[in-house]
Amino acid sequence: MIFKNLRDDVANVLRLDPAARSTLEVVLCYPGFHALLMHRLAHFLWRHGWLVLGRFISTVARSVTGIEIHPGAKIGRRFFIDHGVGVVIGETAEIGDDVTLYQGVTLGGTSLSRGKRHPTLGDGVIVGAGAKVLGAFTVGKGARVGANAVVLTEVPPGVSVAGIPAKIIGERPKPEKVQEFLPYGTPCDDTPDPIACQLSVLHGEVARLRARLAALEDERERERLEGSVPAGFGTGRRSINE
């Protein structure tokens, strides 16, 4: 029962990693798969009260794979850790189905409370290399977290976030439609780079300011020309007063 979903886990690696060429290669050579395999066992022991043994197995897994998953963490089906070194998943973290994490990702807590203090990742979430998701909030279904982002607040379903602190930089036009896989959780084609977006905004603002300045200069030139016309010419105002 512990390992009933391992076939799906292997198939998922083959689907998402073009470098994987066979089931045997995944089973023998993928540290993310090894860490998940050992976590399934450690989590089973943890849930049945074998706390120290569960922690010991997770410690062995960390030594072997460089991936630290607390045995209390809840992980769904078809979970994929690509490369994996430096990944840390805290005790109260919850991970849905079809989630992908890259190397250096931290699902950490920001509280000393023994209650819920780590994030919950919805189905289909992708977290890019080096990203830190810190706190007891939810990253919504289908969301993408860009590489090296620091996420400190809840992320709505179906959006892409990036930066420090992370901000929304893109959203799928049809949230109900399953989005294609996004390597490293970093938008490339359908969602613009956040710096490029800011530069575009600044470019538009400069263009508007230039147009306004030109209009003001034209108005000033007209006033200067009108001021150079002799008083009373065409209006008759001065001659009447005189």
Secondary structure per residue as TSV (DSSP state, phi and psi in degrees):
chain	resnum	aa	ss	phi	psi
A	1	M	-	360.0	-33.2
A	2	I	T	-63.0	-41.0
A	3	F	T	-108.2	23.5
A	4	K	T	-66.4	-21.8
A	5	N	T	-100.3	8.0
A	6	L	H	-64.6	-32.2
A	7	R	H	-63.0	-41.2
A	8	D	H	-64.1	-38.4
A	9	D	H	-63.0	-42.9
A	10	V	H	-65.8	-45.6
A	11	A	H	-60.9	-34.8
A	12	N	H	-67.0	-40.4
A	13	V	H	-61.3	-44.8
A	14	L	H	-62.8	-32.0
A	15	R	H	-75.6	-36.2
A	16	L	H	-96.7	-19.2
A	17	D	-	-116.2	107.5
A	18	P	T	-65.5	-15.1
A	19	A	T	-77.4	-17.6
A	20	A	-	-83.1	125.0
A	21	R	-	-112.7	-13.3
A	22	S	-	-158.9	160.3
A	23	T	H	-60.8	-41.4
A	24	L	H	-61.5	-40.4
A	25	E	H	-62.5	-42.4
A	26	V	H	-63.0	-46.7
A	27	V	H	-63.8	-36.2
A	28	L	H	-91.4	-29.3
A	29	C	H	-120.9	-0.3
A	30	Y	-	-106.4	107.4
A	31	P	H	-61.8	-31.3
A	32	G	H	-62.5	-39.5
A	33	F	H	-68.0	-41.2
A	34	H	H	-62.1	-43.4
A	35	A	H	-62.9	-41.0
A	36	L	H	-66.3	-42.1
A	37	L	H	-58.2	-46.6
A	38	M	H	-72.0	-30.8
A	39	H	H	-67.6	-39.3
A	40	R	H	-55.8	-42.6
A	41	L	H	-69.2	-45.5
A	42	A	H	-63.2	-39.0
A	43	H	H	-67.2	-38.6
A	44	F	H	-60.1	-45.9
A	45	L	H	-65.5	-39.8
A	46	W	H	-60.7	-45.0
A	47	R	H	-67.4	-24.4
A	48	H	T	-100.4	17.5
A	49	G	T	90.5	-1.0
A	50	W	-	-89.7	68.0
A	51	L	H	-66.5	-47.7
A	52	V	H	-66.0	-41.2
A	53	L	H	-65.3	-39.1
A	54	G	H	-62.0	-44.1
A	55	R	H	-64.2	-37.2
A	56	F	H	-63.8	-43.3
A	57	I	H	-65.2	-39.7
A	58	S	H	-66.4	-33.0
A	59	T	H	-68.1	-41.1
A	60	V	H	-62.5	-42.6
A	61	A	H	-60.9	-41.4
A	62	R	H	-63.2	-41.1
A	63	S	H	-64.3	-37.3
A	64	V	H	-80.9	-38.7
A	65	T	H	-108.7	-18.5
A	66	G	S	77.9	11.5
A	67	I	-	-115.6	126.0
A	68	E	E	-109.6	112.4
A	69	I	E	-122.8	118.7
A	70	H	-	-66.3	138.3
A	71	P	T	-63.0	-17.3
A	72	G	T	-79.9	-14.9
A	73	A	-	-65.8	142.6
A	74	K	E	-103.6	123.4
A	75	I	E	-125.6	133.0
A	76	G	-	-83.5	-161.8
A	77	R	S	-84.2	154.8
A	78	R	S	54.6	44.0
A	79	F	-	-81.9	133.6
A	80	F	E	-128.9	121.1
A	81	I	E	-108.6	111.3
A	82	D	S	-90.9	131.3
A	83	H	S	67.0	-71.2
A	84	G	-	96.4	-25.0
A	85	V	T	-58.8	131.5
A	86	G	T	88.0	1.1
A	87	V	-	-71.4	133.5
A	88	V	E	-130.2	126.2
A	89	I	E	-124.7	119.9
A	90	G	-	-77.5	172.4
A	91	E	T	-59.8	-44.5
A	92	T	T	-99.0	13.8
A	93	A	-	-67.3	144.9
A	94	E	E	-129.2	129.3
A	95	I	E	-125.3	128.0
A	96	G	-	-78.9	-163.5
A	97	D	T	-82.2	152.3
A	98	D	T	59.4	37.8
A	99	V	-	-95.7	142.8
A	100	T	E	-125.0	130.4
A	101	L	E	-120.1	144.0
A	102	Y	-	-106.1	177.6
A	103	Q	T	-60.0	146.4
A	104	G	T	78.3	6.6
A	105	V	-	-76.9	139.0
A	106	T	E	-122.4	125.3
A	107	L	E	-106.3	89.9
A	108	G	E	-112.8	170.8
A	109	G	-	-108.7	155.2
A	110	T	-	-120.6	18.1
A	111	S	-	-136.1	152.3
A	112	L	-	-89.7	0.9
A	113	S	-	-64.3	148.4
A	114	R	S	-84.7	-2.3
A	115	G	S	-82.6	-159.4
A	116	K	S	-63.1	119.0
A	117	R	-	-141.0	0.4
A	118	H	S	-116.8	161.2
A	119	P	-	-73.2	162.6
A	120	T	E	-115.0	125.9
A	121	L	E	-104.3	124.2
A	122	G	-	-73.2	175.1
A	123	D	T	-59.8	140.4
A	124	G	T	76.3	10.3
A	125	V	-	-73.0	142.7
A	126	I	E	-122.1	129.2
A	127	V	E	-118.8	118.6
A	128	G	-	-72.6	168.1
A	129	A	T	-57.6	132.8
A	130	G	T	78.9	0.4
A	131	A	-	-72.3	148.4
A	132	K	E	-121.6	120.7
A	133	V	E	-113.5	109.8
A	134	L	E	-124.6	113.9
A	135	G	S	130.0	167.6
A	136	A	S	-92.2	66.3
A	137	F	-	-131.9	179.0
A	138	T	E	-111.2	135.2
A	139	V	E	-99.0	113.3
A	140	G	-	-64.2	162.2
A	141	K	T	-53.4	130.4
A	142	G	T	76.5	6.6
A	143	A	-	-74.5	156.4
A	144	R	E	-124.1	131.1
A	145	V	E	-111.2	119.4
A	146	G	-	-68.4	161.3
A	147	A	T	-58.3	136.7
A	148	N	T	65.3	12.4
A	149	A	-	-70.4	153.5
A	150	V	E	-119.8	107.9
A	151	V	E	-99.7	121.2
A	152	L	-	-119.8	-6.9
A	153	T	S	-137.0	167.6
A	154	E	-	-58.4	142.5
A	155	V	B	-112.7	124.5
A	156	P	-	-65.8	158.8
A	157	P	T	-62.6	143.1
A	158	G	T	75.8	10.8
A	159	V	E	-108.5	165.9
A	160	S	E	-110.7	136.0
A	161	V	E	-126.0	150.9
A	162	A	E	-157.6	162.4
A	163	G	T	101.2	177.7
A	164	I	T	-130.9	109.6
A	165	P	T	-70.1	158.9
A	166	A	T	-66.1	138.8
A	167	K	E	-131.3	156.3
A	168	I	E	-69.4	129.5
A	169	I	E	-121.8	-3.7
A	170	G	E	-173.8	156.1
A	171	E	E	-144.6	142.3
A	172	R	-	-68.7	138.6
A	173	P	S	-66.4	-26.3
A	174	K	-	-130.5	90.5
A	175	P	T	-58.9	-26.3
A	176	E	T	-75.9	-14.7
A	177	K	S	-88.7	136.8
A	178	V	-	-70.1	126.4
A	179	Q	-	-83.1	146.4
A	180	E	-	-65.5	161.6
A	181	F	-	-60.7	138.1
A	182	L	-	-119.2	102.6
A	183	P	G	-57.1	134.2
A	184	Y	G	61.7	10.0
A	185	G	G	66.5	10.9
A	186	T	-	-105.8	116.7
A	187	P	-	-60.4	137.9
A	188	C	-	-124.6	-50.1
A	189	D	S	-103.3	-56.8
A	190	D	S	-79.8	-19.0
A	191	T	S	-121.4	123.6
A	192	P	-	-69.1	158.2
A	193	D	-	-66.4	137.0
A	194	P	H	-62.9	-35.5
A	195	I	H	-67.8	-40.3
A	196	A	H	-63.0	-36.6
A	197	C	H	-62.0	-45.2
A	198	Q	H	-64.7	-40.7
A	199	L	H	-63.0	-38.2
A	200	S	H	-63.9	-41.8
A	201	V	H	-62.1	-44.6
A	202	L	H	-63.7	-39.3
A	203	H	H	-61.6	-43.0
A	204	G	H	-64.8	-38.5
A	205	E	H	-65.4	-42.1
A	206	V	H	-62.6	-40.6
A	207	A	H	-62.4	-41.3
A	208	R	H	-66.2	-39.5
A	209	L	H	-65.5	-38.7
A	210	R	H	-63.8	-42.2
A	211	A	H	-64.4	-40.4
A	212	R	H	-65.4	-42.1
A	213	L	H	-62.6	-42.1
A	214	A	H	-62.8	-40.4
A	215	A	H	-64.4	-41.0
A	216	L	H	-65.6	-39.1
A	217	E	H	-65.8	-41.0
A	218	D	H	-62.3	-42.2
A	219	E	H	-64.6	-41.2
A	220	R	H	-65.3	-39.0
A	221	E	H	-64.6	-40.0
A	222	R	H	-63.2	-43.3
A	223	E	H	-62.8	-37.6
A	224	R	H	-65.3	-42.3
A	225	L	H	-66.5	-41.1
A	226	E	H	-65.5	-34.8
A	227	G	H	-70.1	-22.1
A	228	S	T	-82.4	-9.3
A	229	V	S	-76.5	135.9
A	230	P	-	-55.1	141.3
A	231	A	T	-61.8	137.7
A	232	G	T	88.3	-11.3
A	233	F	T	-72.6	121.2
A	234	G	T	84.3	-19.1
A	235	T	T	-107.8	-31.0
A	236	G	-	71.7	6.3
A	237	R	H	-66.8	-44.3
A	238	R	H	-69.7	-39.7
A	239	S	H	-64.9	-34.1
A	240	I	H	-67.2	-42.4
A	241	N	H	-65.7	-36.2
A	242	E	-	-72.6	360.0
